[in-house]
Amino acid sequence: MREKYDYIVVGAGSSGAVVAARLSEDPSVTVGLVEAGPTDVDKPEILNLHEWPALLESGYDWDYPIEPQENGNSFMRHARAKVLGGCSSHNSCIAFHTPAQDLDHWVSLGAAGWDSATVLPLLRRLEDNDRPGDHHGHGGPVHLRSVHPKDPVGVALLEACEEEGLPVTPFNEGETVSHGADWFQINAGDDNIRASSSVAYLHPVMDRENLDILTDRRVSRILFDGDRAVGIEYLDNPFGRLKTLHAEREVIVSAGAIDSPKLLMLSGIGPADHLREFGIDVLVDAPGVGSNLQDHPEAVISWESTVPMLRDASQWWEIGIFDEVDEGGADGLGLPDLMMHYGSMPFDMHTRRQGYPTADEAFCLTPNITHSRARGTVRLRSADYRDKPKVDPRYFTDEEGYDMRIAVAGIRLARRIVARPAMAPYAGRELFPGPDVQSDEDIADYISRTHNTVYHPAGTVRMGDPGDTMSPLDPQLRVKGVQGLRVVDASVMPQLTAVNPNITCMLIGERAADLIRG
């Protein structure tokens, strides 16, 4: 450990690990990668992908509650990982290439230079895909493989999708699937060890002399000399005694869509009135910090299975189904409005407390809104860095009711699929919401009480046009109003992607490394 580094990266998650690994490829610079959680190297419960459900609300989870919701499920929690690799060490490793339409939409929202023609070629540098073709990367750090179709209920479900008019269409083949279904690709090895950002980018270079990976260190604030970021203050002991590290070139915040805005606000960058509430000196009045919170809220519908379900699967959620509910799809971009994950395990996390039946042998579909129009906030609870922030996603509060309309359509589509002949040997009684819940109003009431999240918060420190006061970052991910400070993680997205965004977060890390080196 050094007293100063050229670059300090705060957060060794899906993006931060990538940035640190790429910057430290230059032996002339020093990089300090600071992570609040422990290493993953010696932890099979992290590395073995099929064990991921046990990580929710575990010691590796910041486990953020949400504020009471006026139209949504107030019992919901946001899992945010506290371990090397961040949420890529904590999630189900569903691996989607970023939709070109999403990237080009970012440009229209002010993120110049993030167009698909510029960004998507970086996928070939990132991935080692088990599929052939020049549009795939082969030899990159992140191994992507196709899920093996060994689940008979899943095989039947895809047959039922085709019977419903949703063709089996492979993902990650250069076109965004907006009407179709298939087995996922996942970022994991053939031995089912997850290809997290830590496993892929950090494990091979842990002895790199110019890279220090500093785990179990919680950052309390960013340090400034005037308007220039010059380091961090952090805690690495149980006695509350804070220490400092200095950065010669830049501080790069990669703490995620909840903790990155929190750290900026604790450091004096955020909505001025909010900071003054807690006696924090305002360095930059940045009203967009902690605003624009987006997510993929998901409804759930489940059936009892007439056959025993698998007791061994890659990661239990192995099929995706997409559809355009409205003509032209989400925001008229040709993207799907609706995505469903198929789960081969009981999923009564939010239904059991509401009195719905459950079963050991059960499967489910989870319709989620790909471009949710609700916007929430992340705010400080106090000036104490140890306090959990106030996370208020404001689910289903969009004025036009788009989000709930899509979710209701998803429940209806799921029922039509499972009613198809291919599923007749497998589908027993509908557990929840149940056959008596039929009207749009009753389905909506059920969704608002029982929905979950796909754990994809984003957009809270968005990049945008230099003149946009609600975009705290410019398109080079630099924090406006100061020098030597960038943010690199899901919080920078102007619009959450229409697919699971973890590979996109790694891609953001790749792009950021190029911008910083450039």
C-alpha positions in Angstrom: 0.0 0.0 0.0 1.3 3.4 -1.0 0.6 6.8 0.5 -0.4 8.2 -2.9 -1.5 6.9 -6.3 -1.9 8.4 -9.7 -5.5 7.0 -9.8 -7.7 6.0 -6.9 -10.8 4.0 -7.9 -13.5 3.9 -5.2 -15.4 0.7 -5.6 -14.2 -2.6 -7.1 -17.5 -3.5 -8.6 -18.7 -4.3 -12.1 -17.2 -1.1 -13.6 -14.5 -0.2 -11.0 -12.6 -3.4 -11.3 -12.5 -3.0 -15.1 -11.2 0.6 -14.9 -8.5 -0.3 -12.4 -7.3 -3.3 -14.4 -7.2 -1.4 -17.6 -5.4 1.7 -16.2 -2.8 -0.4 -14.5 -1.9 -2.0 -17.8 0.4 1.0 -18.1 3.4 0.2 -15.8 4.2 3.9 -15.5 1.1 4.7 -13.5 0.0 3.5 -10.0 -3.6 2.6 -9.3 -5.2 2.1 -5.9 -8.5 0.2 -6.0 -10.5 0.7 -2.8 -13.3 -1.7 -1.9 -15.5 -1.6 1.3 -16.0 -5.3 1.3 -13.7 -8.3 1.5 -11.9 -10.2 -1.3 -13.8 -13.0 -3.2 -10.7 -15.1 -3.9 -11.2 -17.6 -1.1 -15.0 -17.6 -1.0 -16.8 -20.4 -2.8 -20.2 -19.0 -1.8 -19.4 -16.0 -4.0 -17.6 -17.8 -6.8 -20.0 -20.7 -7.3 -22.7 -19.1 -9.4 -25.6 -21.4 -8.5 -25.4 -20.3 -4.9 -26.2 -16.7 -5.7 -29.7 -16.6 -4.1 -28.1 -17.1 -0.7 -26.2 -13.9 -1.1 -29.4 -11.7 -0.8 -29.6 -10.0 2.6 -26.3 -11.7 3.6 -23.2 -10.2 5.0 -22.1 -9.4 1.5 -25.1 -7.3 0.8 -25.6 -3.6 1.8 -29.3 -4.6 1.9 -30.8 -1.2 1.4 -34.5 -0.8 2.3 -36.6 1.6 0.3 -38.7 4.5 1.5 -42.5 3.9 1.8 -44.0 3.7 -1.7 -47.3 5.4 -2.6 -48.0 2.9 -5.5 -45.5 0.1 -4.9 -44.3 -2.5 -2.6 -42.7 -0.8 0.4 -41.2 -4.1 1.7 -38.8 -4.3 -1.2 -35.1 -4.1 -0.7 -32.2 -3.3 -3.0 -29.4 -5.8 -2.8 -26.0 -4.0 -3.4 -22.9 -6.1 -3.1 -20.1 -5.5 -0.6 -17.3 -7.7 -2.0 -14.6 -7.6 -4.6 -16.4 -7.6 -8.0 -19.5 -5.8 -6.6 -22.8 -6.9 -8.0 -21.1 -9.0 -10.6 -20.0 -11.2 -7.6 -23.6 -11.2 -6.3 -26.0 -11.5 -9.2 -27.2 -14.3 -11.5 -24.7 -13.4 -14.3 -27.3 -12.9 -17.0 -25.1 -11.6 -19.9 -26.6 -9.3 -22.5 -24.8 -7.2 -25.1 -25.9 -3.6 -24.8 -28.7 -2.8 -27.3 -27.5 -0.4 -30.0 -30.8 1.5 -29.7 -30.1 2.2 -26.0 -26.6 3.6 -26.7 -27.8 5.8 -29.6 -30.7 7.0 -27.3 -28.0 8.0 -24.8 -26.5 10.2 -27.4 -29.8 11.9 -28.1 -30.0 12.6 -24.3 -26.6 14.4 -24.4 -24.1 11.6 -24.1 -22.0 12.4 -27.1 -19.4 9.8 -28.0 -21.4 6.9 -26.6 -23.1 5.9 -29.8 -23.3 2.2 -30.7 -20.7 2.5 -33.5 -18.1 3.7 -31.0 -19.0 1.6 -28.0 -20.2 -1.8 -29.2 -16.8 -2.8 -30.8 -15.4 -2.8 -27.2 -17.5 -5.9 -26.6 -15.0 -7.8 -28.6 -12.3 -6.7 -26.3 -14.3 -7.5 -23.3 -15.7 -11.0 -24.0 -14.6 -14.5 -24.7 -17.8 -15.9 -26.1 -18.5 -19.6 -26.7 -20.3 -18.8 -29.9 -18.5 -18.4 -33.2 -18.6 -15.3 -35.4 -16.7 -12.1 -35.9 -19.3 -10.0 -34.0 -18.3 -11.9 -30.9 -15.2 -11.5 -28.9 -12.8 -14.5 -28.4 -10.0 -14.2 -25.9 -11.3 -11.3 -23.8 -11.4 -11.5 -20.0 -15.1 -12.1 -19.5 -16.2 -15.6 -20.5 -19.8 -15.8 -21.9 -21.4 -19.2 -22.4 -24.9 -20.3 -23.5 -27.0 -22.0 -20.9 -27.4 -25.7 -21.5 -31.1 -26.7 -22.0 -31.3 -29.4 -19.4 -34.5 -28.2 -17.7 -37.5 -30.0 -19.2 -39.9 -27.3 -17.9 -37.8 -24.7 -19.6 -37.7 -26.6 -22.8 -41.5 -26.9 -22.8 -41.8 -23.2 -22.0 -39.9 -22.2 -25.1 -42.2 -24.5 -27.1 -45.2 -22.7 -25.6 -43.7 -19.3 -26.5 -43.5 -20.4 -30.1 -47.1 -21.6 -29.9 -48.0 -18.1 -28.6 -46.2 -16.5 -31.5 -42.9 -15.7 -29.8 -40.2 -17.3 -31.8 -37.0 -18.8 -30.3 -34.4 -16.2 -31.1 -30.8 -16.3 -29.8 -29.6 -13.3 -27.8 -26.4 -11.5 -28.4 -26.3 -12.1 -32.1 -26.1 -8.4 -33.3 -29.8 -7.6 -33.2 -31.9 -6.6 -30.1 -34.6 -9.2 -29.6 -37.9 -7.3 -29.0 -40.3 -10.2 -29.8 -38.9 -13.6 -29.0 -37.5 -15.9 -26.3 -34.5 -18.1 -25.7 -32.0 -19.5 -23.1 -29.7 -16.8 -21.7 -26.1 -16.4 -22.1 -24.3 -16.1 -18.8 -20.9 -14.8 -17.8 -19.6 -18.0 -16.2 -17.1 -20.7 -17.0 -17.9 -24.3 -17.9 -17.2 -25.1 -14.2 -19.9 -22.6 -13.3 -17.5 -20.3 -11.6 -18.8 -16.8 -12.2 -16.9 -14.6 -14.6 -17.4 -11.5 -12.4 -15.4 -8.3 -13.0 -13.2 -9.5 -10.2 -12.6 -13.0 -11.5 -12.2 -11.8 -15.1 -10.2 -8.6 -14.6 -8.5 -8.7 -11.2 -7.7 -12.3 -10.3 -5.2 -12.6 -13.2 -3.3 -9.4 -12.2 -3.3 -9.5 -8.4 0.5 -9.5 -8.4 0.8 -6.5 -10.8 3.3 -4.2 -9.0 1.5 -0.9 -9.8 -2.0 -2.1 -8.8 -2.9 -2.2 -5.1 -6.3 -3.8 -4.3 -7.3 -2.4 -1.0 -10.3 -4.4 0.5 -12.2 -3.8 3.7 -11.8 0.0 3.4 -14.9 2.1 3.5 -14.6 5.6 2.0 -16.3 8.4 3.9 -15.7 11.3 1.6 -13.6 12.7 -1.3 -10.9 15.2 -0.5 -10.4 18.4 -2.4 -7.8 21.1 -2.7 -9.9 24.0 -3.9 -12.0 22.5 -6.7 -9.6 19.6 -7.5 -10.2 16.1 -6.1 -6.9 15.0 -4.5 -7.8 11.9 -2.6 -10.1 10.1 -0.2 -10.8 9.7 3.5 -11.6 6.1 4.6 -12.1 3.7 7.5 -10.2 0.4 7.8 -10.5 -0.3 11.5 -13.2 -0.9 14.1 -12.3 2.1 16.2 -13.7 4.9 13.9 -10.2 6.4 13.2 -10.2 7.7 9.6 -7.2 7.7 7.3 -6.4 9.4 3.9 -5.0 8.4 0.6 -3.9 10.9 -2.1 -4.4 10.8 -5.8 -2.0 12.6 -8.1 -4.2 12.5 -11.2 -7.8 11.5 -10.6 -10.3 10.0 -8.2 -12.7 7.7 -10.0 -16.0 6.9 -8.1 -17.4 3.5 -9.0 -19.6 2.8 -6.0 -22.8 2.1 -7.8 -26.1 3.9 -8.5 -26.9 4.2 -4.7 -23.5 4.8 -3.1 -21.9 7.0 -5.8 -24.5 9.8 -5.4 -24.3 9.3 -1.6 -20.5 9.7 -1.6 -20.7 12.8 -3.8 -23.2 14.4 -1.6 -21.2 13.7 1.6 -18.3 15.4 -0.3 -20.3 18.6 -1.0 -21.5 17.8 -4.5 -25.3 17.6 -4.8 -28.5 19.5 -4.4 -27.4 22.6 -2.3 -30.5 22.8 -0.1 -30.4 19.1 0.7 -26.7 19.3 1.6 -27.3 22.3 3.9 -30.0 20.4 5.8 -27.1 18.3 7.2 -24.5 21.0 7.6 -22.5 19.9 4.6 -20.5 22.6 2.9 -21.6 23.0 -0.7 -18.7 22.6 -3.2 -20.9 22.2 -6.3 -24.7 22.8 -6.4 -25.5 19.8 -8.6 -29.3 19.1 -8.4 -29.0 16.0 -10.6 -26.9 14.1 -8.1 -29.2 11.5 -6.6 -32.1 12.2 -9.0 -33.2 10.3 -12.1 -33.2 6.9 -10.2 -34.4 4.2 -12.6 -34.9 0.5 -12.2 -36.5 -2.6 -13.7 -39.6 -3.3 -11.5 -40.8 -6.8 -12.0 -44.1 -8.5 -11.3 -44.3 -12.2 -10.6 -46.7 -15.0 -11.5 -46.1 -18.5 -10.4 -47.5 -22.0 -10.9 -47.2 -25.2 -9.0 -45.3 -27.8 -11.1 -46.7 -31.2 -11.7 -43.2 -32.7 -11.9 -40.2 -32.3 -9.6 -38.2 -29.2 -10.5 -34.4 -29.3 -11.0 -32.2 -29.3 -7.9 -29.1 -28.3 -9.9 -29.1 -25.5 -12.4 -26.5 -23.0 -13.7 -28.2 -20.1 -11.9 -32.0 -20.9 -11.7 -33.1 -18.0 -14.0 -32.2 -19.3 -17.5 -34.8 -18.1 -20.1 -35.7 -14.6 -21.2 -38.9 -13.6 -23.0 -39.3 -10.2 -24.8 -42.3 -8.5 -26.4 -43.3 -5.2 -27.7 -46.6 -4.2 -26.1 -46.9 -0.9 -27.9 -46.1 -0.4 -31.6 -42.5 0.6 -32.0 -41.6 -0.8 -28.6 -40.1 1.1 -25.6 -39.9 4.9 -26.4 -40.5 4.2 -30.1 -36.9 2.8 -30.3 -37.7 -0.7 -31.5 -36.8 -2.0 -28.1 -39.1 -4.4 -26.1 -41.5 -2.9 -23.6 -41.5 -6.1 -21.6 -39.1 -8.7 -20.5 -39.7 -11.8 -18.5 -37.3 -14.1 -16.7 -38.2 -17.7 -16.2 -37.3 -19.0 -12.7 -37.1 -22.7 -11.9 -37.4 -22.3 -8.1 -40.1 -21.0 -5.7 -40.2 -17.2 -5.7 -42.5 -16.1 -2.9 -40.3 -13.4 -1.5 -43.1 -10.8 -1.6 -46.2 -12.9 -2.0 -46.2 -15.1 1.1 -46.6 -12.2 3.5 -49.7 -11.2 1.5 -51.3 -14.6 2.1 -50.8 -16.2 -1.3 -50.0 -20.0 -1.4 -46.6 -21.4 -2.1 -45.1 -24.7 -3.1 -41.8 -26.4 -3.1 -42.2 -27.6 -6.7 -43.0 -24.3 -8.5 -41.8 -22.2 -11.4 -42.5 -18.5 -12.2 -42.3 -15.8 -14.8 -41.4 -12.3 -13.8 -42.6 -9.6 -16.2 -40.5 -6.4 -15.9 -40.7 -3.0 -17.6 -37.6 -2.5 -19.7 -37.8 1.4 -19.9 -39.7 2.3 -16.8 -40.9 5.9 -16.8 -41.0 6.3 -13.0 -38.1 8.3 -11.6 -36.9 8.2 -8.0 -34.2 9.6 -5.8 -31.3 8.8 -3.6 -30.9 11.2 -0.7 -28.8 11.3 2.5 -30.3 10.2 5.8 -27.7 12.2 7.7 -24.2 13.5 7.4 -22.8 10.2 8.8 -21.3 8.1 6.0 -22.3 5.0 8.0 -26.0 5.7 7.7 -27.9 4.0 4.9 -29.2 6.5 2.4 -32.8 7.1 1.6 -33.7 5.2 -1.5 -37.0 6.1 -3.0 -37.6 4.5 -6.5 -41.2 5.9 -6.6 -42.4 2.7 -8.4 -45.4 3.0 -10.6 -45.8 6.8 -10.1 -45.4 7.8 -13.8 -48.3 10.1 -14.6 -49.5 8.3 -17.7 -49.6 4.9 -15.9 -47.3 3.3 -18.6 -45.3 1.2 -16.1 -48.4 -0.5 -14.6 -50.0 -1.0 -18.0 -46.9 -2.9 -19.2 -46.7 -5.0 -16.0 -50.4 -6.0 -16.3 -49.9 -6.9 -20.0 -46.9 -9.0 -18.8 -49.1 -11.0 -16.4 -51.6 -11.6 -19.1 -49.0 -12.7 -21.6 -47.4 -15.1 -19.1 -50.8 -16.7 -18.5 -51.3 -17.1 -22.3 -47.9 -18.8 -22.7 -48.4 -21.2 -19.8 -51.9 -22.1 -21.1 -50.4 -23.3 -24.3 -50.4 -27.1 -25.0 -46.7 -27.5 -24.6 -47.0 -26.6 -20.9 -50.0 -28.9 -20.1 -47.8 -31.7 -18.7 -46.0 -29.3 -16.3 -48.3 -26.5 -15.2 -50.5 -27.1 -12.1 -52.5 -24.6 -10.2 -51.6 -20.9 -10.5 -50.3 -20.0 -7.0 -50.2 -16.2 -7.4 -51.9 -14.0 -8.2 -54.4 -16.9 -8.7 -57.2 -17.6 -11.2 -59.7 -15.2 -9.4 -57.5 -12.2 -10.2 -58.6 -11.3 -13.7 -59.5 -7.6 -14.1 -56.8 -5.0 -14.9 -57.6 -3.3 -11.6 -57.2 -6.5 -9.6 -54.0 -7.4 -11.4 -52.6 -3.9 -10.8 -53.5 -4.1 -7.1 -51.7 -7.4 -6.8 -48.6 -6.1 -8.6 -48.4 -3.0 -6.5 -48.4 -5.1 -3.3 -46.0 -7.9 -4.4 -43.7 -6.7 -7.1 -39.9 -7.0 -6.8 -37.0 -5.4 -8.5 -34.5 -7.0 -10.9 -31.9 -5.1 -8.8 -30.9 -2.7 -11.6 -30.8 0.8 -10.1 -29.2 3.3 -12.5 -29.1 6.9 -13.7 -28.5 8.8 -10.4 -25.3 10.6 -11.6 -26.2 10.7 -15.3 -23.9 12.0 -18.0 -25.3 14.6 -20.5 -24.7 17.8 -22.3 -22.3 20.1 -20.6 -25.0 22.7 -20.4 -27.6 20.4 -18.8 -27.9 21.3 -15.1 -29.6 18.0 -14.3 -26.7 16.0 -15.7 -23.9 16.0 -13.1 -21.4 14.5 -15.6 -20.2 15.5 -19.0 -19.9 12.8 -21.7 -16.4 12.0 -20.6 -17.8 11.1 -17.2 -16.1 14.1 -15.5 -18.0 15.7 -12.6 -19.0 19.2 -13.6 -17.7 22.0 -11.5 -14.6 20.3 -10.2 -11.4 18.8 -11.6 -9.8 15.3 -11.3 -13.1 13.5 -10.5 -15.1 11.1 -12.6 -17.9 8.6 -11.9 -17.9 5.2 -13.7 -20.8 2.8 -13.0 -24.5 2.3 -13.7 -25.3 5.7 -12.2 -23.9 7.4 -15.3 -26.6 6.0 -17.6 -29.0 8.6 -19.0 -31.5 5.8 -19.6 -31.4 2.3 -18.0 -30.8 -0.3 -20.7 -33.7 -2.5 -21.9 -31.9 -5.6 -20.8 -30.0 -6.8 -17.7 -27.2 -4.2 -17.5 -24.2 -6.0 -15.9 -22.2 -6.5 -19.1 -23.1 -2.8 -20.0 -21.5 -1.8 -16.6 -18.3 -3.6 -17.6 -18.5 -2.0 -21.0 -18.8 1.4 -19.3 -15.6 0.5 -17.4 -13.8 -0.3 -20.7 -15.0 2.9 -22.3 -14.1 5.0 -19.3 -10.5 3.6 -19.3 -10.1 4.7 -22.9 -11.4 8.2 -22.1 -9.1 8.5 -19.1 -6.1 7.2 -21.0 -6.9 9.4 -23.9 
